[in-house]
Amino acid sequence: MKITVVTSGLRSNYSGGSVHVNNVVKRLTNYFKVEFIPSINFFINNDRVNEEIENIRKLGIEIPDFVSSLSKFHSLKPSFLPYSSSVYNKYAEKVEKVDSDFIYDPDYTTPESIFISNKVGIPLGLTLHEPLYSFSQSIFYTYYTLRPFFFTILRLLYKEVAGTLFIN
């Protein structure tokens, strides 16, 4: 059986979730042939794409030849929110052939996995991570998780609006 993993990377250096994804994918290689297709976020602001791909190959994970054509998505700007469906459709069009029994999204953060699954007609599996918190704790957690992004966005919008007002 062959499994195609679609995720933003297999680095395990930035959160507990990334460590979990890395460990799960490594264990899958013990039982299945594993293929890795990086998501768009793998390429954005990543100057070490080739190095990371080589490290993934060292784990015994196959990387299809068409992955090099996906690097054109490097020019997209980072986004906290998902991109438009047209971006994901263009991405899925670049995926030439997936010869696999199953597509797996280990952290359910990659819409690309859904678009690829729909394009090639291979079943999609994913891991859902739900917080085991009460409703009030979930709101508190979400607030403090998103707060830094919220203030950054407000600052950027303010600069954009203020710059537009003073230029005109």
FENTASUL-V357818 format. One record per backbone hydrogen bond with DSSP energy under -0.5 kcal/mol. CO is the residue of the C=O (numbers start at 0). NH is the residue of the N-H. If there is no record, write none. Layout:
CO/NH ; CO/NH
This chain:
0/32 ; 1/100 ; 1/101 ; 2/4 ; 2/34 ; 3/5 ; 3/103 ; 4/6 ; 4/36 ; 6/38 ; 14/18 ; 15/19 ; 16/20 ; 17/21 ; 18/22 ; 19/23 ; 20/24 ; 21/25 ; 22/26 ; 23/27 ; 24/28 ; 26/29 ; 27/30 ; 27/31 ; 32/2 ; 33/61 ; 34/4 ; 36/6 ; 38/41 ; 38/42 ; 39/42 ; 39/43 ; 42/45 ; 44/46 ; 45/48 ; 47/51 ; 48/52 ; 49/53 ; 50/54 ; 51/55 ; 52/56 ; 53/57 ; 54/58 ; 55/58 ; 55/60 ; 56/59 ; 61/35 ; 63/66 ; 64/67 ; 65/68 ; 65/69 ; 66/69 ; 67/70 ; 68/71 ; 69/72 ; 70/73 ; 71/74 ; 72/75 ; 73/44 ; 83/86 ; 83/87 ; 84/88 ; 85/89 ; 86/90 ; 87/91 ; 88/92 ; 89/93 ; 90/93 ; 90/94 ; 91/94 ; 93/95 ; 96/98 ; 97/99 ; 101/3 ; 102/124 ; 103/5 ; 103/105 ; 104/126 ; 108/110 ; 109/112 ; 109/113 ; 110/113 ; 110/114 ; 111/115 ; 112/116 ; 113/117 ; 114/118 ; 115/119 ; 116/120 ; 116/121 ; 122/102 ; 124/104 ; 125/127 ; 126/128 ; 127/129 ; 130/132 ; 133/137 ; 134/138 ; 135/139 ; 136/140 ; 137/141 ; 138/142 ; 139/143 ; 140/144 ; 141/145 ; 142/146 ; 145/149 ; 146/150 ; 147/151 ; 148/152 ; 149/153 ; 150/154 ; 151/155 ; 152/156 ; 153/157 ; 154/158 ; 155/159 ; 156/160 ; 157/161 ; 158/162 ; 159/163 ; 160/164 ; 161/165 ; 162/166 ; 163/167
